[in-house]
C-alpha cells in the first residue's frame, strides 16, 4: 500500500502513487474515448469501420471503469487519513 504524501492543498492533486497512476490512466482513456466518439460521429464510416470504433470505445469505457473505481477508493482512503480541519 502506498503512503499518502501532501503536495498541495488540493484534493485533486495526486497524494499517493496509486492515485496518481489511476488518474493518469483515466486521463489517457478519456482522451481515447473522445477520439472514438468523434470518429463514430463521422457519417462516412462503413459498417466495418463503425464496428471497429464501437469495439474500441467499449474497451476504453471498460478500462475507464476499471480505473475509476479504485481511484475513488484510494481517494476516500486518503481523505479518511487527513486530519480534521479545526479552523472553524
Secondary structure, DSSP 8 states (H G I E B T S, - for coil): -------SS-TTS--SHHHHHHHHHHHHHHHHHHHHHHHHT-TT--HHHHHHHHHHHHHHHHHHHHHHHHHHHHHHHHHHHS------
